Amino acid sequence: MPPTGDVRPTDRFRILTVDGGGIRGLIPALVLAELERRLAERVGEQARISDFFHLLAGTSTGGLIALSLTAPDPDLAGRPLIGARELAALYVEDGPDIFRRGLGHRLSTLDGLIGPKYSLAPLEEAVKRRLGDARLAQALREVIVTAYDMTDRQPYFFKRWRAREPDQAEHHAVETRNNLIVDAALATSAAPTYFPSHELGGKALVDGGVYAGNPVIAAIAEALKRTESPGRLSTEDLLVVSIGTGVNEEGFAHGEVSGWGKLGWILPHGGEPPILSAVLDGASDGADHWAHMLLNHDPGTEAPTAGEIGRGPRYFRLQVRLDGPIALDDAGEDALERKLPAAAEALIASHETEIEEIVDRLVRIGPLPPDPDD
């Protein structure tokens, strides 16, 4: 599809976004490791994902990824604490502990019916150990991480630029926005029914996937309203790479759905509860279509087919269909060692053309200089 209005992309502002999806975050982690490997082959072994994108956005497991890739190394100024190639360890090594329930927890929550399915403690320990004690203002690039505020009932965003605001008249408000990166990670990961809400500044924060499982529209809107370097932007200036966590959309007949009550909607049917998969997959598909129409579609031309969505030139969607359902909390050996790596390989193979174009364009512009501290 030709660029919108036949105006060539400038790639002045590059955005990376990653969906929510629990343990399936291993898929984008492996895809990003491959992207980073190809960049390193072209520009040097020290190349990291954070060297090539101005803004990283994520929801839930995608928020963990965005924060991980921008968390600073305390011993190397301007460098990330971990690279994409180390991201997989968060899932493979820590996933089984994060998604483990002892008998006592099962009994006290009636197996998740009257309390969160999992304790937040193992996730908190893993995130603190891997991401350190830096604050959001210290992130190497602009970040947007979504959460939802159940106290004031509104979307809540963790943003680096908000953490750096120098407004002395609202010093307390500014201070609360410069949260620990770990707090942002725990809030965006607090998926309802799976984990308890994360308390921050008196607010009960939960996973932003309740409204933005795919955060690409939030990231695009953030870029278009900015006035900071590199200045005001238009859609022609954006290069957006959006990575999903795999999809397996099991269909249900009307005769089945029409008879569901509360239990029918919330009990798992092969994978996640239908209400959860409908909300997450529906919101993600909608965001994918809207992003394509904003950035790729040439006004006045026919509507794109499903196969054309997210294939560039400004918006690239990297998503894969799973062979079968993989639950958000399936941290079993088969999922971590076979199913999820196979899905990542399939995604890379099916989007080889797009991935190579993305790498070519990032290399053509070259690594970004380190962002100033304020």
KEKE-3310 file (N, C-alpha, C; in steps of 0.2 Angstrom, whole numbers, plus 5000, padded with zeros to 4 digits):
npx = (5004:5003:5011:5002:4994:5004:5015:5032:5037:5046:5052:5055:5051:5052:5042:5039:5028:5021:5010:4998:4998:5002:5011:5013:5021:5033:5034:5035:5047:5056:5055:5060:5073:5078:5077:5085:5097:5099:5101:5112:5121:5123:5126:5135:5140:5136:5123:5107:5089:5084:5092:5086:5073:5062:5051:5044:5031:5019:5008:5003:5011:5018:5021:5030:5040:5043:5048:5059:5067:5071:5076:5089:5107:5115:5129:5134:5133:5119:5116:5106:5100:5097:5097:5087:5090:5091:5079:5070:5074:5066:5054:5056:5064:5059:5045:5039:5039:5032:5019:5014:5005:5003:4997:4990:4987:4978:4968:4964:4959:4949:4953:4955:4942:4937:4947:4963:4971:4984:4999:5007:5020:5031:5032:5035:5047:5055:5055:5061:5073:5078:5076:5081:5083:5079:5071:5056:5059:5072:5072:5079:5073:5058:5043:5028:5017:5003:4990:4975:4965:4957:4951:4949:4942:4948:4958:4976:4992:5009:5022:5037:5040:5030:5035:5047:5043:5045:5037:5035:5025:5016:5023:5021:5012:5020:5031:5024:5022:5035:5038:5045:5052:5049:5037:5028:5029:5023:5010:5005:5005:4995:4984:4966:4958:4969:4981:4983:4977:4988:4994:4996:5001:4988:4980:4971:4978:4976:4979:4982:4976:4962:4957:4966:4973:4981:4992:4994:4987:4987:5000:5003:4994:5001:5013:5009:5004:5015:5027:5040:5058:5059:5052:5036:5025:5019:5008:5015:5028:5030:5036:5030:5031:5022:5020:5012:5006:5002:4988:4973:4959:4945:4930:4912:4896:4880:4870:4877:4883:4872:4866:4875:4878:4884:4894:4897:4903:4914:4921:4935:4936:4944:4955:4958:4945:4930:4925:4936:4945:4937:4937:4951:4956:4946:4948:4962:4962:4954:4962:4972:4967:4963:4975:4981:4973:4975:4989:4993:4984:4978:4969:4953:4955:4951:4945:4956:4961:4961:4973:4981:4982:4993:5005:5014:5017:5020:5015:5018:5013:5016:5011:5005:4996:4991:4993:4985:4976:4984:4985:4986:4993:5000:5013:5020:5032:5030:5024:5034:5046:5043:5030:5028:5041:5041:5030:5035:5045:5038:5031:5042:5046:5034:5033:5045:5048:5043:5050:5064:5063:5060:5072:5081:5077:5079:5093:5097:5094:5101:5108:5101:5106:5111:5097:5095:5096:5086)
npy = (4994:5011:5025:5036:5049:5049:5054:5052:5042:5050:5045:5052:5051:5037:5023:5010:4998:4986:4973:4968:4952:4942:4928:4925:4936:4931:4929:4942:4946:4937:4940:4953:4951:4945:4956:4965:4957:4958:4971:4973:4966:4975:4987:4986:4977:4982:4988:4992:4990:5001:5011:5015:5019:5032:5032:5020:5010:5001:4988:4979:4964:4969:4981:4978:4974:4986:4994:4987:4988:5001:5004:5011:5007:5007:5008:5011:5025:5031:5019:5004:4993:4980:4970:4966:4953:4948:4948:4937:4929:4934:4928:4914:4910:4916:4915:4902:4903:4915:4912:4902:4893:4890:4878:4883:4896:4893:4887:4898:4907:4901:4894:4905:4911:4919:4928:4936:4926:4924:4928:4944:4944:4936:4941:4954:4952:4947:4958:4968:4963:4962:4974:4984:4999:5011:5027:5033:5045:5043:5034:5028:5032:5040:5034:5025:5018:5008:5009:5006:5016:5011:5018:5032:5029:5029:5030:5027:5033:5029:5040:5045:5059:5066:5062:5070:5083:5100:5107:5117:5122:5112:5102:5091:5083:5081:5074:5062:5057:5053:5039:5024:5013:5000:5001:5005:4994:4984:4989:4990:4976:4971:4961:4960:4948:4939:4945:4955:4972:4986:4997:5014:5030:5031:5026:5012:5003:4994:4982:4990:4984:4983:4993:4996:4984:4983:4995:5004:5015:5024:5027:5033:5044:5051:5054:5063:5074:5080:5093:5094:5090:5079:5091:5097:5085:5076:5063:5058:5058:5047:5031:5016:5002:4988:4975:4960:4947:4935:4926:4917:4915:4908:4903:4905:4897:4905:4899:4894:4905:4913:4907:4909:4913:4922:4913:4906:4916:4919:4907:4897:4893:4882:4891:4907:4915:4918:4931:4939:4936:4941:4955:4958:4953:4960:4973:4974:4971:4981:4993:4990:4991:5004:5011:5007:5014:5027:5029:5022:5021:5027:5041:5040:5029:5011:5002:4993:4976:4962:4956:4966:4975:4983:4982:4992:5008:5016:5010:4996:4980:4966:4951:4935:4920:4908:4890:4884:4887:4897:4900:4915:4913:4901:4894:4883:4869:4865:4876:4886:4881:4876:4879:4893:4898:4893:4899:4912:4910:4907:4919:4928:4922:4923:4937:4942:4950:4963:4964:4965:4977:4986:4985:4990:5003:5008:5007:5015:5028:5027:5025:5033:5048:5048:5052:5068:5071:5078)
npz = (5000:4996:5004:5014:5006:4997:5002:5008:5022:5035:5047:5058:5071:5081:5087:5098:5103:5114:5117:5130:5139:5148:5152:5139:5135:5132:5118:5111:5118:5113:5099:5099:5103:5092:5083:5089:5088:5074:5072:5079:5071:5060:5065:5076:5090:5102:5101:5105:5108:5114:5108:5096:5096:5100:5109:5120:5123:5133:5139:5153:5153:5142:5146:5156:5148:5140:5151:5155:5144:5145:5157:5167:5167:5181:5182:5169:5161:5152:5146:5144:5157:5155:5139:5125:5122:5135:5140:5139:5150:5160:5159:5156:5167:5179:5177:5181:5195:5198:5193:5202:5214:5231:5242:5253:5248:5238:5246:5254:5245:5239:5227:5219:5218:5228:5230:5223:5211:5212:5222:5224:5227:5222:5209:5212:5218:5208:5198:5205:5207:5194:5187:5196:5206:5200:5195:5186:5180:5176:5166:5150:5138:5132:5139:5140:5150:5154:5166:5176:5186:5199:5210:5207:5195:5182:5167:5170:5167:5167:5163:5157:5154:5162:5174:5174:5175:5180:5188:5201:5209:5210:5217:5225:5218:5206:5211:5215:5203:5198:5200:5206:5194:5196:5203:5193:5185:5193:5194:5181:5179:5186:5184:5184:5194:5193:5199:5214:5216:5214:5226:5226:5230:5237:5228:5220:5208:5193:5180:5164:5153:5154:5146:5136:5130:5119:5116:5106:5100:5111:5111:5099:5100:5110:5104:5094:5101:5107:5110:5113:5109:5095:5091:5084:5078:5063:5056:5045:5050:5058:5063:5067:5077:5082:5093:5095:5107:5103:5097:5099:5093:5099:5092:5097:5096:5093:5100:5111:5118:5121:5131:5142:5159:5173:5177:5165:5157:5164:5168:5162:5145:5138:5136:5141:5152:5143:5144:5147:5136:5126:5129:5129:5116:5107:5109:5106:5092:5087:5090:5082:5069:5069:5070:5058:5049:5053:5050:5039:5029:5013:5010:5003:4995:4993:5007:5017:5016:5027:5027:5023:5034:5045:5038:5035:5027:5038:5049:5057:5061:5071:5073:5078:5075:5086:5088:5097:5112:5124:5140:5150:5161:5159:5164:5162:5157:5144:5138:5140:5134:5122:5115:5115:5111:5098:5093:5092:5083:5072:5070:5066:5054:5046:5045:5039:5028:5033:5045:5040:5033:5043:5051:5041:5040:5052:5054:5044:5048:5060:5077:5091:5099:5117:5128:5136:5154:5159)
capx = (5000:5007:5011:4996:4995:5010:5021:5036:5039:5052:5054:5058:5050:5050:5038:5039:5023:5020:5003:4998:4997:5004:5017:5014:5026:5039:5034:5038:5053:5061:5055:5064:5080:5080:5077:5091:5103:5100:5103:5119:5125:5123:5129:5139:5137:5133:5117:5101:5083:5083:5096:5083:5066:5061:5046:5042:5024:5017:5002:5004:5018:5021:5024:5036:5046:5045:5052:5065:5072:5073:5079:5096:5112:5118:5136:5135:5128:5116:5115:5101:5102:5097:5095:5082:5092:5091:5072:5067:5075:5061:5048:5058:5067:5055:5038:5036:5038:5027:5013:5014:5001:5004:4990:4987:4984:4972:4962:4962:4955:4945:4956:4954:4935:4936:4953:4967:4973:4992:5002:5011:5026:5036:5033:5038:5054:5058:5055:5066:5080:5080:5076:5084:5079:5079:5064:5054:5062:5079:5072:5083:5069:5051:5040:5021:5015:4996:4986:4969:4964:4950:4949:4945:4939:4950:4965:4982:4998:5016:5025:5043:5040:5027:5040:5052:5040:5048:5032:5036:5019:5013:5029:5019:5010:5026:5034:5021:5023:5041:5038:5050:5051:5046:5030:5025:5029:5018:5004:5003:5004:4990:4978:4961:4957:4976:4985:4979:4979:4994:4993:5001:4998:4982:4976:4971:4980:4976:4982:4979:4973:4955:4955:4971:4977:4986:4993:4997:4984:4989:5007:5002:4991:5006:5018:5006:5003:5021:5030:5047:5062:5061:5047:5029:5025:5013:5008:5021:5034:5030:5037:5027:5031:5018:5021:5007:5008:4999:4981:4970:4952:4940:4923:4907:4890:4875:4866:4881:4884:4866:4864:4879:4877:4890:4899:4898:4907:4921:4925:4939:4934:4950:4961:4955:4938:4927:4924:4943:4948:4934:4939:4958:4956:4943:4952:4968:4960:4951:4967:4976:4963:4963:4982:4983:4969:4978:4996:4995:4979:4978:4962:4949:4955:4947:4947:4961:4959:4964:4980:4985:4983:4999:5010:5018:5024:5022:5013:5019:5010:5019:5007:5005:4990:4993:4991:4980:4976:4990:4983:4990:4997:5003:5021:5023:5038:5029:5023:5040:5051:5041:5024:5030:5047:5039:5026:5040:5049:5033:5030:5047:5046:5029:5034:5052:5049:5042:5056:5070:5062:5061:5079:5084:5075:5082:5100:5098:5095:5107:5107:5099:5110:5107:5093:5097:5094:5080)
capy = (5000:5017:5029:5041:5055:5048:5057:5047:5043:5053:5041:5057:5049:5030:5021:5003:4996:4979:4971:4963:4945:4938:4924:4926:4941:4928:4930:4948:4946:4933:4944:4959:4948:4944:4962:4967:4954:4960:4978:4973:4964:4980:4994:4985:4972:4986:4990:4989:4992:5008:5015:5016:5021:5038:5031:5013:5009:4994:4986:4973:4961:4973:4987:4976:4974:4993:4997:4983:4990:5008:5005:5012:5003:5012:5008:5013:5030:5031:5012:5000:4988:4974:4971:4962:4946:4945:4948:4930:4926:4936:4923:4907:4908:4918:4914:4897:4906:4920:4909:4896:4894:4885:4875:4888:4902:4890:4886:4904:4911:4896:4893:4911:4913:4925:4932:4935:4919:4923:4933:4948:4944:4933:4946:4960:4951:4946:4964:4972:4960:4963:4981:4989:5004:5018:5030:5034:5050:5040:5030:5031:5035:5041:5028:5025:5011:5009:5005:5008:5018:5009:5022:5037:5026:5032:5027:5030:5032:5031:5043:5048:5066:5068:5061:5075:5090:5104:5112:5118:5124:5106:5098:5084:5079:5079:5069:5056:5054:5051:5033:5019:5009:4994:5002:5005:4987:4980:4992:4988:4969:4968:4959:4958:4940:4935:4948:4960:4978:4989:5003:5019:5036:5030:5023:5005:5002:4987:4981:4994:4980:4983:4998:4996:4979:4985:5002:5008:5022:5029:5030:5038:5051:5054:5057:5069:5080:5083:5099:5093:5087:5083:5096:5095:5079:5074:5056:5057:5058:5042:5024:5013:4995:4986:4968:4956:4942:4929:4926:4911:4917:4902:4906:4901:4898:4909:4895:4893:4911:4916:4904:4910:4917:4924:4907:4904:4921:4919:4901:4896:4888:4880:4896:4912:4916:4921:4939:4941:4935:4945:4962:4959:4953:4965:4980:4974:4971:4988:4997:4988:4994:5012:5013:5007:5019:5033:5030:5018:5021:5033:5043:5040:5022:5006:5000:4988:4969:4960:4954:4972:4979:4983:4980:4998:5010:5019:5006:4988:4976:4960:4947:4928:4916:4902:4884:4882:4892:4897:4904:4920:4911:4895:4894:4876:4868:4864:4882:4890:4878:4873:4882:4901:4899:4891:4905:4918:4909:4908:4927:4931:4919:4926:4944:4943:4956:4969:4965:4968:4984:4990:4985:4994:5010:5010:5007:5020:5034:5026:5025:5040:5050:5048:5058:5072:5069:5082)
capz = (5000:4996:5009:5014:5002:4993:5006:5010:5029:5037:5052:5063:5078:5081:5092:5099:5107:5115:5120:5136:5137:5153:5151:5132:5133:5129:5111:5109:5120:5108:5093:5100:5104:5085:5080:5092:5085:5067:5072:5081:5065:5056:5068:5081:5095:5108:5099:5110:5106:5116:5104:5090:5097:5104:5114:5121:5126:5134:5144:5157:5151:5137:5150:5159:5142:5139:5156:5155:5139:5146:5164:5166:5170:5186:5181:5163:5159:5145:5143:5147:5162:5151:5132:5123:5122:5141:5142:5139:5156:5165:5158:5157:5174:5184:5176:5185:5202:5198:5192:5206:5220:5236:5244:5258:5245:5235:5250:5257:5240:5236:5221:5215:5217:5232:5230:5218:5210:5213:5226:5220:5230:5218:5203:5214:5219:5201:5195:5209:5206:5187:5185:5200:5210:5196:5195:5180:5176:5174:5160:5145:5133:5134:5140:5142:5153:5155:5171:5177:5193:5202:5215:5204:5190:5175:5165:5173:5163:5169:5158:5159:5153:5167:5180:5174:5175:5185:5191:5208:5212:5212:5219:5228:5212:5202:5215:5215:5196:5197:5204:5205:5189:5199:5205:5186:5182:5197:5193:5174:5178:5191:5180:5188:5196:5193:5204:5218:5214:5217:5229:5224:5231:5239:5222:5218:5201:5190:5173:5159:5148:5154:5141:5131:5129:5113:5118:5100:5099:5116:5110:5093:5102:5114:5100:5090:5105:5110:5107:5114:5104:5089:5089:5083:5073:5060:5055:5041:5054:5063:5062:5073:5077:5087:5093:5099:5111:5100:5097:5097:5094:5098:5091:5100:5092:5097:5105:5117:5121:5123:5137:5147:5164:5176:5177:5158:5155:5168:5168:5156:5140:5134:5138:5146:5152:5137:5145:5147:5129:5121:5130:5126:5108:5104:5110:5102:5085:5086:5090:5076:5063:5069:5069:5051:5046:5054:5048:5032:5023:5008:5010:4996:4992:4996:5013:5017:5018:5033:5025:5022:5040:5049:5034:5033:5027:5044:5055:5056:5066:5071:5077:5076:5077:5090:5086:5101:5117:5129:5145:5152:5167:5158:5164:5162:5153:5137:5135:5140:5130:5115:5112:5115:5106:5091:5090:5090:5076:5066:5069:5063:5048:5043:5044:5037:5024:5037:5050:5037:5031:5049:5052:5036:5041:5059:5053:5039:5052:5065:5084:5094:5105:5123:5130:5142:5160:5161)
cpx = (5004:5006:5005:4998:5001:5016:5025:5037:5045:5055:5057:5057:5048:5047:5038:5033:5022:5013:5004:4997:5000:5011:5018:5019:5032:5040:5037:5045:5058:5061:5060:5071:5082:5081:5084:5097:5104:5103:5111:5124:5127:5127:5134:5136:5134:5126:5111:5095:5082:5087:5092:5076:5066:5056:5044:5036:5022:5011:5004:5011:5022:5024:5030:5042:5048:5050:5058:5070:5074:5076:5086:5101:5115:5126:5139:5131:5125:5114:5110:5104:5102:5095:5090:5084:5092:5083:5069:5068:5069:5055:5050:5060:5062:5047:5035:5035:5032:5020:5012:5009:5002:4997:4987:4984:4978:4966:4959:4958:4950:4946:4955:4947:4934:4942:4958:4970:4980:4994:5006:5018:5032:5037:5037:5046:5058:5060:5061:5073:5082:5080:5079:5080:5078:5071:5062:5057:5069:5078:5076:5079:5062:5047:5032:5019:5008:4994:4979:4968:4957:4947:4946:4942:4941:4957:4970:4988:5004:5019:5032:5043:5036:5031:5045:5049:5043:5043:5032:5030:5015:5018:5026:5017:5015:5030:5031:5021:5030:5042:5044:5048:5047:5039:5026:5024:5024:5011:5001:5002:4999:4984:4972:4960:4964:4980:4981:4981:4985:4993:4998:4998:4990:4977:4976:4972:4979:4979:4978:4975:4965:4953:4960:4976:4983:4987:4995:4994:4986:4996:5007:5000:4997:5011:5015:5005:5009:5023:5038:5051:5059:5056:5040:5029:5019:5013:5013:5027:5035:5032:5035:5028:5028:5018:5016:5010:5005:4992:4978:4962:4947:4933:4918:4901:4885:4872:4870:4881:4878:4864:4869:4877:4884:4896:4901:4903:4914:4924:4929:4936:4940:4956:4959:4948:4936:4927:4931:4946:4944:4936:4946:4958:4952:4946:4958:4967:4958:4957:4972:4973:4964:4970:4984:4979:4972:4985:4997:4990:4979:4970:4959:4950:4951:4949:4951:4958:4963:4971:4984:4986:4989:5005:5015:5014:5026:5020:5014:5017:5013:5015:5007:4999:4993:4990:4985:4980:4981:4987:4988:4995:5000:5010:5024:5028:5036:5028:5030:5045:5049:5036:5026:5036:5045:5034:5030:5043:5044:5031:5035:5047:5040:5029:5041:5053:5048:5048:5062:5069:5063:5068:5083:5083:5079:5090:5101:5099:5100:5104:5105:5105:5107:5103:5096:5094:5087:5079)
cpy = (5006:5021:5034:5047:5055:5052:5052:5048:5046:5049:5046:5055:5041:5028:5013:5002:4988:4978:4968:4956:4940:4934:4924:4931:4938:4929:4936:4949:4943:4937:4950:4957:4947:4951:4965:4964:4956:4967:4978:4970:4970:4986:4992:4981:4976:4989:4987:4993:4999:5013:5018:5019:5027:5036:5023:5013:5002:4993:4980:4970:4965:4979:4985:4976:4981:4996:4993:4986:4997:5009:5006:5008:5008:5013:5010:5019:5030:5024:5008:4995:4981:4975:4966:4955:4943:4945:4942:4927:4928:4931:4916:4905:4910:4917:4908:4899:4911:4917:4902:4898:4889:4883:4880:4894:4899:4890:4893:4908:4907:4895:4899:4914:4919:4929:4931:4928:4918:4929:4937:4948:4941:4938:4952:4958:4950:4953:4968:4969:4962:4970:4986:4994:5011:5020:5031:5039:5048:5036:5033:5034:5036:5034:5029:5018:5012:5005:5008:5010:5016:5014:5028:5035:5029:5029:5031:5028:5034:5033:5046:5056:5069:5067:5067:5082:5094:5109:5112:5119:5117:5100:5091:5080:5077:5073:5062:5053:5051:5044:5029:5015:5003:4995:5002:4998:4983:4983:4989:4980:4966:4967:4957:4950:4937:4938:4953:4967:4981:4995:5008:5026:5036:5028:5016:5004:4995:4988:4986:4990:4980:4989:4998:4990:4979:4993:5007:5015:5027:5032:5035:5045:5055:5058:5063:5075:5083:5089:5099:5090:5080:5088:5093:5090:5078:5066:5054:5056:5052:5035:5020:5005:4992:4978:4965:4950:4935:4929:4919:4912:4911:4905:4901:4903:4902:4905:4894:4899:4914:4913:4905:4915:4920:4919:4906:4909:4921:4913:4900:4891:4886:4885:4900:4912:4920:4929:4942:4941:4940:4953:4963:4959:4958:4971:4980:4975:4978:4993:4996:4991:5001:5014:5013:5012:5026:5034:5027:5020:5027:5035:5043:5033:5017:5004:4994:4981:4967:4958:4961:4976:4978:4981:4986:5002:5013:5015:4999:4985:4969:4955:4940:4924:4910:4896:4882:4887:4891:4902:4909:4918:4904:4895:4887:4875:4868:4871:4886:4888:4876:4878:4890:4902:4898:4896:4911:4917:4909:4915:4930:4928:4922:4934:4946:4949:4963:4970:4968:4975:4988:4990:4990:5001:5012:5011:5013:5027:5033:5027:5032:5042:5049:5054:5062:5070:5072:5087)
cpz = (5000:5002:5009:5011:4998:4996:5009:5018:5030:5043:5057:5070:5078:5087:5092:5104:5108:5119:5127:5134:5142:5151:5143:5130:5131:5122:5109:5112:5115:5101:5093:5101:5096:5082:5082:5089:5078:5067:5074:5075:5061:5059:5074:5087:5101:5107:5103:5107:5108:5112:5098:5090:5102:5110:5114:5125:5127:5139:5147:5155:5146:5141:5154:5154:5141:5145:5157:5150:5140:5153:5163:5170:5175:5185:5174:5160:5152:5142:5147:5152:5159:5144:5131:5123:5129:5144:5143:5146:5161:5165:5159:5164:5179:5183:5180:5192:5202:5197:5196:5212:5225:5238:5249:5254:5241:5240:5253:5252:5236:5228:5216:5215:5222:5234:5224:5217:5212:5218:5222:5222:5225:5212:5206:5216:5213:5198:5198:5207:5199:5185:5190:5203:5207:5196:5188:5176:5174:5168:5154:5139:5136:5134:5142:5144:5156:5162:5172:5184:5195:5207:5212:5197:5183:5173:5168:5169:5167:5163:5160:5159:5159:5174:5180:5174:5181:5188:5199:5212:5214:5213:5221:5222:5207:5205:5215:5208:5194:5202:5202:5199:5191:5200:5198:5184:5186:5195:5186:5174:5183:5188:5185:5188:5196:5199:5208:5215:5217:5220:5228:5225:5233:5233:5221:5211:5199:5183:5168:5153:5148:5149:5136:5131:5124:5114:5112:5099:5105:5114:5104:5095:5106:5110:5096:5094:5108:5106:5109:5108:5101:5087:5087:5077:5069:5059:5050:5044:5058:5060:5068:5072:5083:5087:5098:5103:5109:5101:5095:5098:5093:5098:5095:5096:5097:5102:5111:5121:5124:5130:5143:5153:5167:5175:5170:5155:5158:5169:5162:5151:5135:5135:5143:5147:5146:5138:5144:5139:5125:5122:5127:5119:5105:5104:5106:5094:5083:5085:5084:5070:5063:5068:5062:5047:5047:5050:5041:5027:5019:5008:5003:4992:4996:5003:5013:5019:5024:5032:5025:5029:5043:5045:5031:5028:5034:5050:5053:5062:5066:5076:5074:5079:5080:5087:5090:5107:5122:5134:5147:5157:5166:5158:5165:5157:5146:5134:5134:5135:5123:5112:5110:5110:5099:5088:5088:5084:5071:5065:5065:5056:5043:5041:5042:5033:5028:5042:5046:5035:5037:5051:5047:5038:5047:5058:5048:5043:5058:5072:5086:5099:5111:5125:5136:5148:5162:5155)
residu = (MET:PRO:PRO:THR:GLY:ASP:VAL:ARG:PRO:THR:ASP:ARG:PHE:ARG:ILE:LEU:THR:VAL:ASP:GLY:GLY:GLY:ILE:ARG:GLY:LEU:ILE:PRO:ALA:LEU:VAL:LEU:ALA:GLU:LEU:GLU:ARG:ARG:LEU:ALA:GLU:ARG:VAL:GLY:GLU:GLN:ALA:ARG:ILE:SER:ASP:PHE:PHE:HIS:LEU:LEU:ALA:GLY:THR:SER:THR:GLY:GLY:LEU:ILE:ALA:LEU:SER:LEU:THR:ALA:PRO:ASP:PRO:ASP:LEU:ALA:GLY:ARG:PRO:LEU:ILE:GLY:ALA:ARG:GLU:LEU:ALA:ALA:LEU:TYR:VAL:GLU:ASP:GLY:PRO:ASP:ILE:PHE:ARG:ARG:GLY:LEU:GLY:HIS:ARG:LEU:SER:THR:LEU:ASP:GLY:LEU:ILE:GLY:PRO:LYS:TYR:SER:LEU:ALA:PRO:LEU:GLU:GLU:ALA:VAL:LYS:ARG:ARG:LEU:GLY:ASP:ALA:ARG:LEU:ALA:GLN:ALA:LEU:ARG:GLU:VAL:ILE:VAL:THR:ALA:TYR:ASP:MET:THR:ASP:ARG:GLN:PRO:TYR:PHE:PHE:LYS:ARG:TRP:ARG:ALA:ARG:GLU:PRO:ASP:GLN:ALA:GLU:HIS:HIS:ALA:VAL:GLU:THR:ARG:ASN:ASN:LEU:ILE:VAL:ASP:ALA:ALA:LEU:ALA:THR:SER:ALA:ALA:PRO:THR:TYR:PHE:PRO:SER:HIS:GLU:LEU:GLY:GLY:LYS:ALA:LEU:VAL:ASP:GLY:GLY:VAL:TYR:ALA:GLY:ASN:PRO:VAL:ILE:ALA:ALA:ILE:ALA:GLU:ALA:LEU:LYS:ARG:THR:GLU:SER:PRO:GLY:ARG:LEU:SER:THR:GLU:ASP:LEU:LEU:VAL:VAL:SER:ILE:GLY:THR:GLY:VAL:ASN:GLU:GLU:GLY:PHE:ALA:HIS:GLY:GLU:VAL:SER:GLY:TRP:GLY:LYS:LEU:GLY:TRP:ILE:LEU:PRO:HIS:GLY:GLY:GLU:PRO:PRO:ILE:LEU:SER:ALA:VAL:LEU:ASP:GLY:ALA:SER:ASP:GLY:ALA:ASP:HIS:TRP:ALA:HIS:MET:LEU:LEU:ASN:HIS:ASP:PRO:GLY:THR:GLU:ALA:PRO:THR:ALA:GLY:GLU:ILE:GLY:ARG:GLY:PRO:ARG:TYR:PHE:ARG:LEU:GLN:VAL:ARG:LEU:ASP:GLY:PRO:ILE:ALA:LEU:ASP:ASP:ALA:GLY:GLU:ASP:ALA:LEU:GLU:ARG:LYS:LEU:PRO:ALA:ALA:ALA:GLU:ALA:LEU:ILE:ALA:SER:HIS:GLU:THR:GLU:ILE:GLU:GLU:ILE:VAL:ASP:ARG:LEU:VAL:ARG:ILE:GLY:PRO:LEU:PRO:PRO:ASP:PRO:ASP:ASP)
# end
